[in-house]
Amino acid sequence: MAFAPSYAPRLDLRQSQSLVMTPQLRQAIQLLQFSNIEASAFIEEELLKNPLLERDDGGETVTAMETRAQDAPASPEDPASLAAAGMLPDATTTPLDLDTSNVYDVGTGADGYGASGLSGNGDEDWNPLEALGAERPSLREHLEQQARLAFPKREDLLIATAMIAVLDPSGRLGDTTEMLASSLGVEPSRLETVRATMMRFDPVGVFATSLAECLAVQLAELNRLDPAMQTLLDNLEMLARREMRALQDLCGVDASDLADMVAELKRLDPKPGARFDSEPLRPLIPDVLMRPAPLQEDGTPDWLLEINPETMPRLLIRRGFHARMLASANKETKSFLSEQMQGAAWLVKALESRAQTILRVSAEIVRRQDGFFRHGISHLRPLTLRDIATEVDLHESTVSRVTSNKSIATPRGIFELKFFFTTALAGANGEMHSAETVRYRVSQIISAENPKNILSDDAVAAILQKEGIDIARRTVAKYREALRIPGSAQRKREKMPA
């Protein structure tokens, strides 16, 4: 007996779970991925938008965390475990902050200069050095000023202006002079005359069409462009291949003279225009600070970690102001104050959670890589995001966000947190070796090789295999190229005695 399908509507009740990405949850995830500088910029925006928030300029530093090299906390969420493992703040330790209240700073209001009319605007934060840096002209402005003085004829000045317009950031002319002369409708000889003058502009070597010409102009300005040097400039490709013997024969010089010529070339600027328009290098400001803590009774070294207080401001909620406004507010104002209070409370809680998460992850990284901090890169251990996530009871994606765009200041220098995550190479007896450690060992072996017996990639791989590292020749070649170490043939030419 067959039943016909029923198409009648019906009402079902189903229960399911789903993750709703609210704006606050999305911002919390972004805060984890932000560096301290980016998070500080986000906080500044919130301070402008939310009247119930204020900066805590005189508050305590962000929670510090102490980590041991041997024992890790069993449960990061358990306060008893944290206290037993030494992961809670130690009130007896001195902060990393430096008290500068008794330091006399020349140029501030203390000596009368800060509040004087020298700044021109009465701004106490005015810095004359920064003002000078801000007024520095660009490369094109610098060249245009020289062109107006060098070319009294209008036609020559127009040619010079056109060449300045097509100059690349390094100070080189991308187009050939013939094409440029054709587009301007002038004779190539006239354009070459103008260009020859402009190549002596400051910086010397701009408007060259090749690297050899750029270096030749700088050498001519120093009165060092002799026939031997010109021959060397005409054969820069041979110099890149380290064919020193052939260059000696071409230039008619011995090994010591050729070495002096090469050293003189290295003192020149191959990109004379780059220093004008390029942005200044920004210092790497650490997000986490690390320093040695007092040794334990058993001599085990400890490390003290804390969020950098100089880059991460603290926030306070203006509860008194909220109460006063709420007492005489209408319905709309009360609704506005309620929303702002919820947003302020969420932001303060999110920042505290962010700081604790960063410290937990950083402490576990330091604990795992304790050998590196005590002995150097040769003791860097293989480490993955999963290893940290399992230990601190977080998802791998959370650990990835925490370690992105963040750095830590250690006694060995400032490192990005991502630096400590390296792949593993198999070794003898099941032992694993960090890829970064193996790369460092490759550089050590090559730097210590005998100039009369240059090691090939196969020979380096054989040495590492004898040391218990299972590595293939192509992996050695990949590490060597990443370290910018030339191959055995080129190293043999470089280290060949004259």
Summary of the structure (lengths in Angstrom):
residues: 498
radius of gyration: 32.6
end to end distance: 102.4
largest distance: 108.8
contacts: 1298
relative contact order: 0.10
helix: 51%
strand: 9%
